[in-house]
Amino acid sequence: MTPESTEGILPIKRALISVSDKDGIVEFAHALEEAGVEIISTGGTAEMLKKNKIKVVEISEHTGFPEMMGGRVKTLHPKVHGGLLAIRDSEEHMESAEKHGIKMIDMVVINLYPFQKTIAKEGVTEEEAIEQIDIGGPSMLRSAAKNFKYVTAVTAIKDYEMVADAIKTHGGIPFEMRRTLAVKVFEKTSFYDQKIAEYLKTRGTGVELLNLYYEKVQNLRYGENPHQKAVFFRDPHNHYPNVTNAKQIQGKELSFNNIVDADASLELVKDFTRPTAAVIKHTNPCGVASADTITTAFITAHKVDPMSAFGCVIALNRECTKEIAQYIGKNKLFVEIIIAPSFEKEALELLGKRQNLRLLETGELRINPVERDIKTVSGGILVQTADQYVVTEKDLKTVTKIKPTPEEIRAMLFARNVVKHVKSNSVVFARVEKDEASGEEVEVTTGIGAGQMSRVDAVYIATHKGGERIKGSVLASDAFFPFSDGVEEAHKAGVTGVIQPGGSMRDDEVFKRADELGLSMVVTGVRSFKH
């Protein structure tokens, strides 16, 4: 009953399969069956395999005990865990197994109940969340992983092909592969338990211990500066479209600063439903525009501040078009990165002529509803939920005698959406205009003031950069105006309306001054500092 070589290849004679995510499992089970492996399975997994003509021994048949309590109790049985934990070259263990009719299980294939996906759903109850806490799955995985000298534990769909190839090529699973798979099990179950603990603590006493789990992607050439060393890590359990999961399809290796800028640009355009382009330098936008087409949005965004756009990162929330690539080539733009859901074939051909230009493909964009924002301080970290609040017209309260026009409201909401992605203190000027070339109505930034110690300085910088384009624009501020000087400076540049959170001790003074200057002003009650 001992394997041919404990330290070498482990033949697989019997496997237990119980998966929540059934992607790829039929193909993998077929490969096991063709290799002569007996398959034990549970519930919905067993049904699916049977429907696909795969011979299955149901778990109740194997244990001699029915599944019960709505499926809560089915694999917590000596005939399962004895078959996983038995030391094959221990005479005592083998005698106990034979006495109690315990058959050895050489492999478990398990992925866990989708606890994280469940708690990410809007309106999910605590009872619903608790039902998605897997008990049997982690128990079997841990038993198998503990006994990796004799048992193979498979918990990642991406490992199916590797395991099947090993069985086909070697007649079983090599020792080092079993050890590697066991490490993955303990990493996964540890992370799984951590998420459950975090969820329950936030509904009780609060999180007291936070464990962060990230896997290494690559060493970077250097950090923010050449004298700093750096490594890029990713959260292996985050599968949303983001810079970490983006596929690089062209260009030089990403640098530390490339990754930071690409992240800032992509997260900005995710907030917009219309085709939107953002041109980013040092994490701040120098131009953002929304239009009916992504080509018009990009060209308009680039023209906002072409001088600052030298060496920029471009983010698009729609497919990168041939026309965008042509514009970049015709104007000989120096672009570090373009990040987009996808690229037209013709665009790739044109951009491919620039070997150093990095192209990142994300797939269709969507927001991660449980995204966390983590900032480091010396000796610790700060953790908060990501700022995903999108201000809408229902949030607006007019505080001046003059009410904003529908066009101004549209520009205000656009500017407010942009300003939350600009380093504080920040202001963004924007307006709605008609693009002469396409005839499309475009929402576009006309001036951006970022990262200033005083709000009036941010206004001054934005109006200086925007020049004549500011006339007829509205102003969005990331936080309240502590004094009326910022509003006065904006008025000098030709601003017609202001959107801001409100909440200053001098709100009444600021509102009154806006009235005196003939401006419309709305407050949102929502601040968006970004440090």
Helices and strands as residue ranges (DSSP letters): E 9-10, E 14-19, H 25-34, E 38-41, H 43-51, E 57-58, H 59-63, G 69-71, H 78-85, H 91-99, E 107-111, H 115-120, H 126-131, H 136-146, E 152-154, G 157-159, H 160-170, E 173-174, H 175-201, E 215-220, E 230-234, E 247-250, H 256-270, E 276-281, E 284-290, H 294-304, E 312-316, H 322-330, E 335-340, H 345-351, E 358-361, E 372-377, E 380-385, G 393-395, E 397-398, H 406-419, E 427-434, E 441-449, H 455-466, G 467-470, E 474-477, H 485-492, E 497-500, H 507-517, E 520-523
